[in-house]
């Protein structure tokens, strides 16, 4: 019960009026915090505390859609946030998109929530480029889960990006290798009035933060701090 308290406090800032008037970027930020909270606190399936405490960046795609018949595709809008070296806190969100094609026997469609933990500086540099190919520019692998995965996570800390997904329908598993992550220039320009994702993600570059960005930053850091405390126990 204690785990959901930070989320309840955070959601109190999003009033019914805000739900009715929020734009696409505001909704994406709100949904991203919800997904992060739910996946982080999934019973016996949570992300190991030591991974989130050492992650250099977090990428969230709430309700990524995948589907196909023999040739499958996936696409979705998401956000990325980078941890400041100076403060240790995650900073302003940058809007991104992802797309990919997979081959093989598959049938159906599914909505998936996806979280990517970027663990290395090389991964950060890849994210700051206009395009990043998972499995090409940087290595990606399924991250360990559960309370008993801490030791495994320690052994695998050389990984560049760890992925965590939550399925909402019946569909065969899918590899993220070859997935293309790109800066959503239109969304960033609409939201911030500036487009370079490097300027948005790096600490101190955004001159004025919208209220919904402040709520996102507060929510992500509350979740990360709660998990970080768990890592020290």
Backbone as JSON, one array per atom type, in Angstrom:
{
  "sequence": "XXXXXXXXXXXXXXXXXXXXXXXXXXXXXXXXXXXXXXXXXXXXXXXXXXXXXXXXXXXXXXXXXXXXXXXXXXXXXXXXXXXXXXXXXXXXXXXXXXXXXXXXXXXXXXXXXXXXXXXXXXXXXXXXXXXXXXXXXXXXXXXXXXXXXXXXXXXXXXXXXXXXXXXXXXXXXXXXXXXXXXXXXXXXXXXXXXXXXXXXXXXXXXXXXXXXXXXXXXXXXXXXXXXXXXXXX",
  "N": [[0.82, -1.2, 0.0], [2.02, 1.16, 0.71], [3.59, 1.74, -1.46], [2.09, 2.98, -3.43], [1.49, 5.46, -2.56], [3.2, 7.77, -3.25], [2.46, 8.04, -5.95], [-0.29, 8.56, -5.8], [-0.23, 11.03, -4.55], [1.07, 12.48, -6.5], [-0.73, 12.32, -8.67], [-2.73, 13.89, -7.73], [-2.15, 16.39, -8.53], [-2.91, 16.52, -11.14], [-5.76, 17.57, -12.17], [-9.36, 16.97, -12.72], [-10.12, 18.91, -14.56], [-7.74, 19.4, -15.88], [-7.4, 16.95, -17.19], [-9.37, 17.18, -19.11], [-8.52, 19.22, -20.72], [-5.88, 18.84, -21.42], [-3.12, 18.55, -23.67], [-1.69, 16.5, -26.29], [1.02, 16.02, -25.62], [1.08, 16.51, -22.85], [-0.59, 14.45, -21.93], [0.92, 12.23, -22.68], [3.14, 12.51, -21.0], [1.92, 12.23, -18.49], [0.88, 9.59, -18.68], [3.26, 8.2, -18.96], [4.51, 8.44, -16.44], [2.66, 6.99, -14.92], [2.92, 4.41, -16.07], [5.6, 3.87, -15.46], [5.5, 3.8, -12.65], [3.74, 1.63, -12.22], [5.04, -0.58, -13.49], [7.45, -0.61, -12.09], [6.59, -1.38, -9.59], [5.4, -3.85, -9.86], [4.25, -6.87, -8.55], [6.7, -9.15, -7.57], [7.85, -8.87, -10.04], [9.21, -6.61, -10.41], [11.49, -3.96, -11.43], [14.91, -4.35, -10.67], [16.26, -2.67, -7.84], [18.91, -1.71, -7.8], [19.5, -1.29, -10.45], [17.85, 0.83, -11.4], [18.83, 2.77, -9.75], [21.32, 3.24, -10.77], [20.97, 3.88, -13.39], [21.56, 5.9, -16.23], [19.83, 7.18, -17.86], [16.32, 7.19, -18.64], [13.92, 5.74, -20.73], [10.64, 5.87, -21.85], [7.88, 4.27, -23.24], [4.66, 4.5, -23.31], [1.96, 2.38, -23.99], [2.88, 1.3, -26.52], [2.36, 0.14, -29.79], [2.13, -2.98, -31.36], [2.0, -5.28, -34.07], [0.84, -7.57, -36.66], [1.05, -9.76, -39.55], [2.83, -12.39, -40.21], [4.81, -10.54, -41.21], [5.77, -8.26, -38.95], [5.09, -5.14, -37.31], [6.02, -2.29, -35.31], [5.33, 0.59, -33.36], [5.39, 3.79, -31.74], [4.9, 6.57, -29.46], [6.99, 8.31, -27.19], [8.86, 9.24, -24.2], [11.98, 10.59, -23.02], [14.35, 10.83, -20.39], [17.17, 12.23, -18.8], [19.64, 11.54, -16.35], [21.03, 13.93, -14.2], [24.47, 14.63, -13.83], [25.39, 16.3, -11.88], [23.37, 16.65, -9.89], [22.14, 14.19, -9.63], [19.54, 13.74, -10.2], [16.73, 12.99, -12.33], [16.04, 14.76, -15.33], [14.46, 17.28, -17.51], [11.89, 16.1, -19.74], [12.31, 14.69, -22.98], [10.72, 14.42, -26.11], [10.13, 11.53, -28.06], [10.1, 9.08, -30.75], [9.44, 5.68, -31.76], [10.12, 2.96, -33.95], [9.84, -0.1, -35.81], [10.5, -3.18, -37.58], [9.67, -6.62, -37.73], [10.31, -10.06, -38.56], [8.76, -13.24, -39.12], [6.72, -15.94, -37.78], [3.75, -14.68, -36.8], [0.78, -13.32, -35.45], [-1.83, -11.08, -35.02], [-2.49, -8.35, -32.74], [-1.19, -6.02, -30.38], [-0.98, -4.02, -27.46], [1.68, -2.54, -25.81], [3.49, -1.64, -22.95], [6.55, -0.03, -22.54], [9.73, 0.16, -21.04], [12.95, 1.5, -21.07], [16.14, 1.23, -19.76], [18.93, 3.16, -19.73], [22.27, 2.5, -19.42], [24.9, 3.26, -19.83], [27.41, 5.73, -20.8], [27.86, 5.75, -23.51], [25.42, 4.86, -24.41], [23.9, 7.07, -23.74], [24.99, 9.04, -25.43], [24.2, 7.97, -27.85], [21.44, 8.26, -27.62], [21.21, 11.01, -27.69], [21.68, 11.63, -30.26], [20.1, 12.25, -33.45], [18.96, 9.93, -34.37], [18.67, 6.58, -33.16], [19.59, 3.27, -33.2], [18.54, 0.33, -31.81], [20.46, -2.4, -30.77], [22.12, -1.99, -32.83], [23.47, 0.67, -32.93], [23.71, 0.75, -30.15], [23.82, -1.85, -27.66], [21.05, -3.9, -26.69], [19.17, -5.57, -24.21], [16.97, -7.9, -22.57], [15.98, -6.95, -19.37], [16.85, -8.06, -16.01], [14.41, -9.23, -13.63], [12.41, -8.86, -10.62], [12.71, -9.45, -7.04], [14.79, -11.15, -6.48], [16.64, -10.78, -8.38], [18.74, -9.09, -8.08], [21.47, -9.85, -7.74], [22.02, -11.0, -10.23], [21.66, -8.76, -11.8], [23.79, -7.2, -10.92], [25.91, -8.64, -11.98], [25.52, -8.19, -14.62], [25.96, -5.59, -15.26], [27.4, -4.43, -17.29], [25.87, -4.13, -19.46], [24.33, -2.1, -22.0], [21.74, -1.03, -22.59], [18.8, -1.88, -20.9], [15.75, -3.59, -21.25], [12.28, -3.42, -20.38], [9.08, -4.71, -20.47], [5.48, -4.6, -20.61], [2.76, -6.49, -21.31], [-0.48, -6.15, -22.83], [-2.2, -7.73, -24.2], [-2.79, -10.75, -26.19], [-0.03, -11.99, -27.67], [2.83, -13.04, -29.53], [6.21, -13.05, -28.24], [8.56, -10.36, -28.82], [11.48, -9.09, -30.41], [13.61, -6.34, -29.68], [15.68, -5.64, -31.24], [17.01, -3.74, -33.82], [15.11, -1.81, -33.62], [14.19, 1.52, -34.18], [14.86, 4.54, -32.69], [13.85, 7.83, -32.59], [14.2, 11.39, -32.47], [11.36, 13.31, -31.67], [10.69, 15.82, -33.35], [8.62, 17.62, -33.97], [6.86, 17.41, -31.78], [8.55, 18.21, -29.67], [9.13, 20.82, -30.46], [6.6, 21.98, -30.43], [5.99, 21.74, -27.72], [8.16, 22.83, -26.21], [9.16, 24.89, -27.77], [11.56, 24.65, -28.89], [13.84, 22.56, -30.67], [16.27, 20.82, -30.66], [17.13, 17.8, -29.24], [19.22, 17.29, -27.59], [19.66, 19.75, -26.29], [17.37, 19.82, -24.76], [17.42, 17.53, -23.09], [19.81, 17.61, -21.63], [21.0, 18.78, -18.55], [19.84, 21.91, -17.43], [19.53, 23.24, -19.86], [17.0, 23.86, -20.86], [15.06, 26.71, -20.89], [12.56, 27.47, -19.81], [10.31, 25.56, -18.02], [7.33, 23.8, -18.71], [4.38, 23.31, -16.65], [3.44, 20.67, -16.67], [5.74, 19.27, -17.34], [7.27, 19.7, -15.1], [5.76, 18.26, -13.25], [6.09, 15.71, -14.28], [8.89, 15.35, -13.94], [9.04, 15.46, -11.15], [7.5, 13.22, -10.46], [8.9, 11.0, -11.68], [11.35, 11.15, -10.33], [10.53, 10.75, -7.67], [9.72, 8.07, -7.8], [12.14, 6.84, -8.61], [13.77, 7.53, -6.44], [12.51, 6.18, -4.36], [12.95, 3.55, -5.14], [15.71, 3.58, -5.14], [16.32, 3.78, -2.43], [15.56, 1.29, -1.68], [17.58, -0.18, -2.8], [19.68, 0.28, -1.14], [19.2, -1.04, 1.17]],
  "CA": [[0.0, 0.0, 0.0], [2.89, 2.32, 0.8], [4.2, 2.01, -2.75], [1.26, 3.79, -4.31], [1.28, 6.79, -1.98], [3.77, 8.84, -4.08], [1.68, 8.2, -7.18], [-1.55, 9.21, -5.45], [0.08, 12.44, -4.31], [1.4, 13.08, -7.79], [-1.92, 12.43, -9.5], [-3.61, 14.93, -7.22], [-1.82, 17.63, -9.25], [-3.63, 16.46, -12.41], [-7.17, 17.71, -11.83], [-10.27, 16.61, -13.8], [-10.08, 19.96, -15.58], [-6.53, 19.18, -16.67], [-7.66, 15.82, -18.07], [-10.26, 17.6, -20.19], [-7.89, 20.23, -21.56], [-4.49, 18.54, -21.69], [-2.8, 18.22, -25.05], [-1.1, 15.18, -26.5], [2.28, 15.89, -24.88], [0.76, 16.4, -21.44], [-1.12, 13.11, -21.69], [2.03, 11.3, -22.79], [3.93, 12.63, -19.78], [1.15, 11.63, -17.38], [0.83, 8.15, -18.88], [4.61, 7.67, -18.75], [4.71, 8.3, -15.0], [1.81, 5.89, -14.48], [3.53, 3.16, -16.51], [6.82, 3.68, -14.68], [5.08, 3.42, -11.3], [3.13, 0.3, -12.23], [6.04, -1.59, -13.8], [8.43, -0.65, -11.01], [6.01, -1.98, -8.39], [4.71, -5.09, -10.18], [4.61, -7.91, -7.57], [7.69, -10.15, -7.97], [8.28, -8.62, -11.41], [9.69, -5.24, -10.46], [12.85, -3.7, -11.87], [15.83, -4.34, -9.53], [16.53, -1.33, -7.33], [20.24, -1.21, -8.13], [19.54, -0.86, -11.84], [17.28, 2.17, -11.53], [19.68, 3.72, -9.02], [22.53, 3.5, -11.55], [20.6, 4.22, -14.76], [21.92, 7.25, -16.63], [18.66, 7.74, -18.53], [15.14, 6.32, -18.72], [13.07, 5.95, -21.9], [9.34, 5.26, -21.59], [6.89, 4.25, -24.31], [3.39, 3.96, -22.84], [1.07, 1.89, -25.05], [3.48, 1.05, -27.81], [1.52, -0.81, -30.51], [2.8, -3.89, -32.28], [1.06, -6.2, -34.69], [1.25, -7.98, -37.99], [0.76, -11.11, -40.04], [4.11, -12.83, -40.75], [5.72, -9.39, -41.07], [5.21, -7.45, -37.87], [5.59, -3.78, -37.14], [5.75, -1.69, -34.0], [5.53, 2.02, -33.37], [4.88, 4.43, -30.54], [5.47, 7.82, -28.99], [7.49, 8.16, -25.83], [9.66, 10.32, -23.61], [13.28, 10.22, -22.46], [14.85, 11.75, -19.37], [18.56, 11.93, -18.48], [20.03, 11.87, -14.98], [22.06, 14.95, -14.1], [25.66, 14.23, -13.11], [25.58, 17.21, -10.76], [22.37, 16.49, -8.83], [21.68, 12.81, -9.52], [18.11, 13.71, -10.47], [16.32, 12.97, -13.73], [15.69, 16.11, -15.75], [13.34, 17.53, -18.42], [11.6, 15.04, -20.71], [12.37, 14.95, -24.42], [9.76, 13.56, -26.81], [10.77, 10.67, -29.05], [9.25, 8.07, -31.38], [10.16, 4.46, -32.08], [9.5, 2.13, -34.98], [10.64, -1.26, -36.16], [9.86, -4.27, -38.33], [10.18, -7.93, -37.39], [9.84, -11.1, -39.44], [8.52, -14.51, -38.46], [5.31, -16.31, -37.66], [3.06, -13.89, -35.78], [-0.56, -12.93, -35.88], [-2.54, -10.37, -33.98], [-2.04, -7.0, -32.4], [-1.05, -5.9, -28.94], [-0.46, -2.79, -26.89], [2.74, -2.87, -24.87], [4.2, -0.55, -22.26], [7.97, -0.35, -22.61], [10.7, 1.01, -20.34], [14.35, 1.21, -21.39], [17.11, 1.84, -18.85], [20.22, 3.39, -20.4], [23.22, 2.31, -18.33], [26.26, 3.7, -20.17], [27.56, 7.02, -21.47], [27.7, 5.48, -24.94], [23.99, 4.83, -24.64], [23.43, 8.46, -23.67], [25.39, 9.71, -26.66], [23.32, 7.47, -28.91], [20.13, 8.86, -27.43], [21.29, 12.43, -28.02], [21.71, 11.78, -31.72], [18.75, 12.35, -34.01], [18.45, 8.58, -34.55], [19.36, 5.56, -32.4], [19.13, 1.93, -33.55], [18.81, -0.64, -30.76], [21.11, -3.58, -31.31], [23.07, -1.54, -33.84], [24.28, 1.71, -32.29], [23.94, 0.3, -28.77], [23.27, -3.17, -27.37], [19.86, -3.92, -25.85], [18.82, -6.91, -23.75], [15.9, -7.94, -21.57], [16.53, -6.74, -18.04], [16.42, -8.99, -14.96], [13.26, -8.74, -12.88], [12.11, -9.49, -9.34], [13.56, -9.15, -5.88], [15.95, -12.04, -6.42], [17.45, -10.54, -9.58], [19.77, -8.1, -7.77], [22.8, -10.4, -8.0], [22.14, -11.13, -11.68], [21.81, -7.41, -12.33], [25.16, -6.77, -10.63], [26.8, -9.34, -12.9], [25.25, -7.77, -16.0], [25.97, -4.13, -15.32], [28.08, -3.94, -18.47], [24.88, -3.92, -20.51], [24.13, -0.69, -22.35], [20.33, -0.71, -22.39], [17.96, -2.99, -20.46], [14.36, -3.35, -21.6], [11.21, -3.99, -19.56], [7.81, -4.5, -21.17], [4.26, -5.12, -20.0], [1.8, -6.76, -22.37], [-1.9, -5.95, -22.54], [-2.98, -8.61, -25.05], [-2.16, -12.01, -26.55], [0.85, -11.83, -28.84], [4.13, -13.66, -29.31], [7.26, -12.13, -27.83], [9.17, -9.62, -29.92], [12.81, -8.57, -30.13], [13.76, -4.91, -29.94], [16.83, -5.42, -32.11], [16.63, -3.06, -35.05], [14.15, -0.74, -33.35], [14.74, 2.86, -34.42], [14.36, 5.6, -31.81], [14.14, 9.12, -33.19], [13.69, 12.6, -31.83], [10.08, 13.8, -32.18], [10.96, 17.25, -33.47], [7.37, 18.38, -33.94], [6.36, 17.43, -30.4], [9.46, 19.03, -28.87], [8.98, 22.22, -30.85], [5.29, 22.42, -29.93], [5.97, 21.77, -26.25], [9.2, 23.69, -25.65], [9.54, 25.99, -28.64], [12.91, 24.38, -29.37], [13.84, 21.18, -31.14], [17.39, 19.9, -30.43], [16.86, 16.99, -28.06], [20.37, 17.44, -26.69], [19.42, 20.92, -25.46], [16.26, 19.54, -23.84], [17.72, 16.48, -22.12], [20.95, 17.91, -20.78], [20.6, 19.6, -17.42], [20.0, 23.36, -17.46], [19.42, 23.8, -21.2], [15.65, 24.37, -21.11], [14.91, 27.96, -20.17], [11.3, 27.52, -19.06], [9.65, 24.26, -18.0], [5.88, 23.78, -18.51], [3.99, 22.67, -15.4], [3.33, 19.21, -16.84], [7.1, 18.74, -17.32], [7.67, 19.72, -13.69], [5.08, 17.15, -12.6], [6.75, 14.5, -14.76], [10.19, 15.25, -13.27], [8.79, 15.13, -9.75], [7.02, 11.84, -10.37], [9.96, 10.06, -12.0], [12.35, 11.17, -9.26], [9.93, 10.1, -6.51], [9.78, 6.63, -8.04], [13.55, 6.43, -8.61], [14.29, 7.67, -5.08], [11.94, 5.09, -3.55], [13.67, 2.34, -5.53], [17.11, 3.73, -4.72], [16.38, 3.45, -1.01], [15.48, -0.17, -1.6], [18.86, -0.74, -3.19], [20.66, 0.47, -0.05], [18.84, -1.86, 2.32]],
  "C": [[0.86, 1.26, 0.0], [3.44, 2.72, -0.55], [3.4, 2.97, -3.6], [1.03, 5.19, -3.77], [1.9, 7.89, -2.82], [2.97, 9.09, -5.33], [0.37, 8.91, -6.9], [-1.33, 10.7, -5.23], [0.35, 13.15, -5.61], [0.15, 13.32, -8.61], [-2.87, 13.5, -9.0], [-3.34, 16.26, -7.91], [-2.53, 17.68, -10.6], [-5.13, 16.45, -12.11], [-8.05, 17.24, -12.97], [-10.27, 17.64, -14.92], [-8.87, 19.77, -16.49], [-6.73, 18.03, -17.64], [-8.44, 16.28, -19.3], [-9.57, 18.53, -21.17], [-6.46, 19.9, -21.97], [-4.26, 18.2, -23.16], [-2.09, 16.88, -25.1], [0.18, 14.98, -25.7], [2.03, 15.75, -23.37], [0.26, 15.01, -21.08], [-0.01, 12.07, -21.74], [2.9, 11.33, -21.54], [3.23, 11.98, -18.6], [1.14, 10.11, -17.48], [2.19, 7.51, -18.62], [4.91, 7.48, -17.27], [3.89, 7.14, -14.46], [2.43, 4.54, -14.84], [4.78, 2.85, -15.69], [6.48, 3.19, -13.27], [4.59, 1.98, -11.27], [4.15, -0.81, -12.51], [7.06, -1.72, -12.68], [7.91, -1.4, -9.79], [5.23, -3.25, -8.67], [5.17, -6.18, -9.22], [5.52, -8.99, -8.16], [8.18, -9.98, -9.41], [8.92, -7.24, -11.54], [11.13, -5.15, -10.97], [13.77, -3.65, -10.65], [16.22, -2.91, -9.14], [17.9, -0.81, -7.75], [20.37, -0.79, -9.58], [19.0, 0.55, -12.0], [18.16, 3.19, -10.82], [20.94, 4.08, -9.81], [22.23, 3.87, -13.01], [20.97, 5.67, -15.06], [20.77, 7.96, -17.34], [17.54, 6.7, -18.51], [14.34, 6.72, -19.95], [11.77, 5.2, -21.65], [8.45, 5.39, -22.82], [5.6, 3.66, -23.75], [2.52, 3.58, -24.03], [1.74, 1.94, -26.42], [2.64, -0.01, -28.5], [2.38, -1.68, -31.4], [1.77, -4.84, -32.85], [1.54, -6.61, -36.06], [0.81, -9.38, -38.33], [1.99, -11.55, -40.82], [5.16, -11.71, -40.7], [5.1, -8.45, -40.04], [5.83, -6.07, -37.82], [5.29, -3.28, -35.74], [6.08, -0.21, -34.09], [4.97, 2.61, -32.09], [5.57, 5.74, -30.25], [5.91, 7.65, -27.55], [8.26, 9.38, -25.37], [10.96, 9.75, -23.08], [13.68, 11.27, -21.44], [16.24, 11.29, -18.95], [18.87, 12.36, -17.05], [21.18, 12.88, -14.98], [23.25, 14.42, -13.3], [25.85, 15.06, -11.85], [24.64, 16.92, -9.59], [21.92, 15.04, -8.62], [20.2, 12.65, -9.79], [17.84, 13.65, -11.98], [15.74, 14.33, -14.1], [14.54, 16.18, -16.73], [13.13, 16.41, -19.42], [11.72, 15.52, -22.15], [11.44, 13.97, -25.12], [10.44, 12.83, -27.96], [9.73, 9.74, -29.67], [10.1, 6.82, -31.59], [9.39, 3.66, -33.1], [10.42, 0.98, -35.31], [9.83, -2.28, -36.91], [10.51, -5.58, -37.92], [9.57, -8.96, -38.32], [9.65, -12.4, -38.66], [7.04, -14.79, -38.33], [4.68, -15.53, -36.5], [1.71, -13.43, -36.32], [-1.25, -12.23, -34.73], [-2.02, -8.96, -33.78], [-2.05, -6.85, -30.89], [-0.52, -4.52, -28.56], [0.52, -3.16, -25.79], [3.3, -1.6, -24.24], [5.66, -0.95, -22.19], [8.8, 0.67, -21.85], [12.09, 0.55, -20.72], [15.23, 1.95, -20.39], [18.45, 1.94, -19.57], [21.3, 3.43, -19.32], [24.61, 2.89, -18.6], [26.26, 5.08, -20.83], [27.42, 6.87, -22.97], [26.22, 5.44, -25.31], [23.39, 6.23, -24.63], [23.76, 9.2, -24.95], [24.54, 9.26, -27.84], [21.95, 8.09, -28.84], [20.11, 10.32, -27.86], [21.45, 12.69, -29.52], [20.28, 11.85, -32.23], [18.12, 10.98, -34.19], [19.31, 7.59, -33.77], [18.76, 4.21, -32.74], [19.54, 0.95, -32.46], [19.4, -1.92, -31.37], [22.11, -3.25, -32.39], [24.01, -0.52, -33.25], [24.65, 1.34, -30.86], [23.28, -1.06, -28.58], [22.06, -3.05, -26.46], [19.56, -5.36, -25.46], [17.71, -6.81, -22.72], [16.51, -7.84, -20.19], [16.05, -7.78, -17.04], [15.28, -8.38, -14.16], [13.16, -9.45, -11.53], [13.12, -9.17, -8.26], [14.82, -9.98, -5.84], [16.87, -11.85, -7.63], [18.58, -9.56, -9.31], [21.16, -8.61, -8.12], [23.04, -10.52, -9.49], [22.36, -9.77, -12.31], [23.23, -6.9, -12.09], [26.14, -7.38, -11.62], [26.68, -8.79, -14.32], [25.31, -6.25, -16.16], [26.72, -3.56, -16.51], [27.12, -3.74, -19.63], [24.67, -2.44, -20.76], [22.7, -0.23, -22.13], [19.59, -1.97, -21.98], [16.5, -2.63, -20.75], [13.41, -4.08, -20.66], [9.88, -3.67, -20.24], [6.66, -5.14, -20.4], [3.21, -5.28, -21.09], [0.36, -6.57, -21.9], [-2.79, -6.87, -23.39], [-2.22, -9.87, -25.35], [-1.33, -11.85, -27.81], [2.18, -12.49, -28.51], [5.15, -12.61, -28.92], [7.93, -11.48, -29.03], [10.53, -9.08, -29.49], [12.85, -7.09, -30.47], [14.94, -4.6, -30.85], [16.38, -4.82, -33.42], [15.61, -1.96, -34.85], [14.84, 0.62, -33.5], [14.07, 3.86, -33.5], [14.8, 6.94, -32.38], [13.57, 10.26, -32.36], [12.36, 13.0, -32.48], [10.16, 15.33, -32.24], [9.69, 18.09, -33.37], [6.84, 18.52, -32.52], [7.24, 18.32, -29.52], [9.31, 20.52, -29.19], [7.66, 22.78, -30.33], [5.32, 22.64, -28.42], [6.95, 22.79, -25.66], [9.49, 24.94, -26.48], [10.96, 25.85, -29.12], [12.98, 22.9, -29.72], [15.04, 20.31, -30.79], [17.2, 19.11, -29.13], [18.03, 17.04, -27.08], [20.18, 18.63, -25.75], [18.34, 20.66, -24.42], [16.69, 18.6, -22.73], [18.87, 16.83, -21.19], [20.59, 18.98, -19.76], [20.88, 21.09, -17.63], [19.83, 24.0, -18.82], [18.04, 24.38, -21.51], [15.41, 25.6, -20.26], [13.66, 28.01, -19.3], [10.58, 26.19, -19.16], [8.14, 24.42, -17.84], [5.55, 23.03, -17.22], [3.92, 21.16, -15.54], [4.71, 18.56, -16.86], [7.61, 18.7, -15.88], [7.04, 18.55, -12.94], [5.71, 15.82, -13.0], [8.07, 14.3, -14.02], [10.02, 14.86, -11.81], [8.39, 13.68, -9.6], [8.1, 10.81, -10.62], [11.0, 10.01, -10.88], [11.82, 10.59, -7.95], [10.04, 8.58, -6.62], [11.22, 6.14, -7.95], [14.15, 6.49, -7.2], [13.78, 6.55, -4.18], [12.66, 3.78, -3.85], [15.11, 2.39, -5.07], [17.29, 3.41, -3.25], [16.34, 1.94, -0.81], [16.81, -0.82, -1.93], [19.88, -0.67, -2.07], [20.39, -0.42, 1.15], [19.63, -3.16, 2.34]]
}
